[in-house]
Amino acid sequence: MSEHFGGASHPHQPGWFDLVSVLLEGMVANAGQAEAEAFLQNRGESLAARYPLPEARTVQDLEREINLQLARFNWGFVQLQPQDNALLLKHHALPAGDNAQAVADWQSAFGAVLAGLYSGWLQGQGGSAAVQIVLELNDGNTLHYRYQ
């Protein structure tokens, strides 16, 4: 199998991506989209605990530390944009799906994992667990989150 995870520069080991894909399909089929996404967001939070970020002093430091970790995973990169009472996160270069799942379904599942990952990392930087991270827009190339 010559499929690539995240493009030609980031090959993935055959079998692993297929396993993830069939697990995602099974979760949605058995639990439904909303419950599957809640579970995946929770798994993203667990992943953030497994890969904690060093304390960041500035938004630029935080963005750099997140992107260093995302690069380790070959999961694209994020741009952070602080606003008055919110933080906007734009996630670019999403890993490609496996062509067995609809692109929108893959992006939805991966977006839920990222929401949990970002939530966990922001809580690790002192953010409140009561503050939600919400996917506001998926334009097909970039996932736009709001942490507010």
C-alpha positions as CSV (number, residue, x, y, z in Angstrom):
1,M,0.0,0.0,0.0
2,S,1.5,3.3,-1.0
3,E,-0.9,5.7,0.7
4,H,0.6,8.7,2.6
5,F,-0.4,10.3,5.8
6,G,-0.2,14.0,5.4
7,G,1.2,14.0,1.9
8,A,4.2,12.6,0.1
9,S,6.7,13.9,2.6
10,H,5.1,12.0,5.5
11,P,4.6,8.3,4.6
12,H,2.8,6.2,7.2
13,Q,3.4,2.6,8.0
14,P,1.0,0.3,6.1
15,G,-1.7,-1.1,8.4
16,W,-1.7,1.6,11.1
17,F,-3.8,4.2,9.2
18,D,-6.1,1.4,8.0
19,L,-6.6,0.3,11.6
20,V,-7.4,3.9,12.6
21,S,-9.8,4.2,9.7
22,V,-11.8,1.1,10.5
23,L,-11.9,2.0,14.2
24,L,-13.4,5.4,13.3
25,E,-15.9,3.8,11.0
26,G,-16.9,1.3,13.7
27,M,-17.3,4.0,16.4
28,V,-19.6,6.1,14.2
29,A,-21.6,3.1,13.1
30,N,-22.1,1.8,16.6
31,A,-22.3,5.0,18.7
32,G,-23.4,7.6,16.2
33,Q,-21.5,10.7,15.1
34,A,-22.0,12.9,18.2
35,E,-21.0,10.2,20.7
36,A,-18.0,9.2,18.5
37,E,-16.8,12.8,18.3
38,A,-17.2,13.2,22.1
39,F,-15.1,10.1,22.6
40,L,-12.5,11.2,20.1
41,Q,-12.3,14.6,21.8
42,N,-11.7,12.8,25.1
43,R,-9.0,10.7,23.5
44,G,-7.4,14.0,22.3
45,E,-7.3,15.3,25.8
46,S,-5.6,12.0,26.9
47,L,-3.1,12.5,24.2
48,A,-2.3,16.0,25.5
49,A,-1.7,14.5,28.9
50,R,0.7,12.0,27.4
51,Y,2.6,14.7,25.5
52,P,2.5,17.7,27.8
53,L,3.9,21.0,26.6
54,P,6.5,23.0,28.5
55,E,5.2,26.2,30.1
56,A,4.8,29.0,27.6
57,R,5.3,32.6,28.5
58,T,3.8,34.1,25.4
59,V,1.3,33.1,22.7
60,Q,4.2,32.8,20.3
61,D,6.0,30.4,22.7
62,L,2.8,28.4,22.9
63,E,2.3,28.3,19.2
64,R,5.9,27.1,18.7
65,E,5.6,24.4,21.3
66,I,2.3,23.1,19.9
67,N,3.8,23.1,16.3
68,L,6.9,21.2,17.5
69,Q,4.6,18.5,18.9
70,L,2.3,18.5,15.8
71,A,5.4,18.1,13.6
72,R,6.4,15.0,15.6
73,F,3.0,13.6,14.8
74,N,3.1,14.8,11.2
75,W,-0.3,16.4,11.9
76,G,0.1,19.8,10.2
77,F,0.5,23.1,12.1
78,V,-1.5,25.7,14.0
79,Q,-1.6,29.5,14.0
80,L,-2.8,31.1,17.2
81,Q,-4.6,34.5,17.1
82,P,-5.4,36.1,20.5
83,Q,-8.5,38.3,20.7
84,D,-9.9,40.3,23.6
85,N,-11.5,37.4,25.4
86,A,-10.7,34.4,23.1
87,L,-8.0,32.6,21.3
88,L,-8.5,31.6,17.7
89,L,-6.7,28.5,16.5
90,K,-6.3,27.8,12.8
91,H,-5.1,24.3,12.1
92,H,-3.5,23.8,8.6
93,A,-2.2,20.9,6.6
94,L,-4.5,18.2,8.0
95,P,-3.3,14.7,7.5
96,A,-5.1,13.2,4.5
97,G,-7.6,10.4,4.9
98,D,-7.3,7.0,3.3
99,N,-9.8,7.4,0.5
100,A,-12.0,4.7,2.1
101,Q,-13.8,7.3,4.3
102,A,-15.4,10.4,3.0
103,V,-13.1,13.4,3.4
104,A,-15.7,15.3,5.5
105,D,-16.1,12.3,7.9
106,W,-12.3,11.9,8.3
107,Q,-11.9,15.7,8.9
108,S,-14.8,15.6,11.4
109,A,-13.2,12.7,13.4
110,F,-9.7,14.2,13.2
111,G,-11.1,17.6,14.2
112,A,-12.6,16.1,17.3
113,V,-9.2,14.6,18.3
114,L,-7.6,18.0,17.7
115,A,-10.2,19.8,19.8
116,G,-9.4,17.6,22.7
117,L,-5.7,17.9,22.1
118,Y,-5.8,21.7,22.1
119,S,-8.1,21.7,25.1
120,G,-5.8,19.5,27.1
121,W,-2.7,21.6,26.1
122,L,-4.4,24.9,27.0
123,Q,-5.6,23.5,30.3
124,G,-2.0,22.4,30.9
125,Q,-1.0,26.1,30.4
126,G,-3.4,27.1,33.1
127,G,-6.6,27.3,31.1
128,S,-9.9,26.4,32.8
129,A,-11.6,23.1,32.1
130,A,-14.8,25.1,32.0
131,V,-13.7,27.0,28.9
132,Q,-14.7,25.2,25.7
133,I,-12.8,24.9,22.5
134,V,-15.3,24.9,19.6
135,L,-14.7,24.0,15.9
136,E,-16.3,27.0,14.2
137,L,-15.4,26.3,10.6
138,N,-14.0,23.5,8.5
139,D,-13.3,25.0,5.1
140,G,-12.0,21.8,3.7
141,N,-8.3,22.8,4.2
142,T,-8.2,24.5,7.6
143,L,-10.0,23.8,10.9
144,H,-10.9,27.0,12.7
145,Y,-11.3,26.7,16.5
146,R,-12.3,29.2,19.1
147,Y,-11.2,28.9,22.8
148,Q,-13.5,31.2,24.8
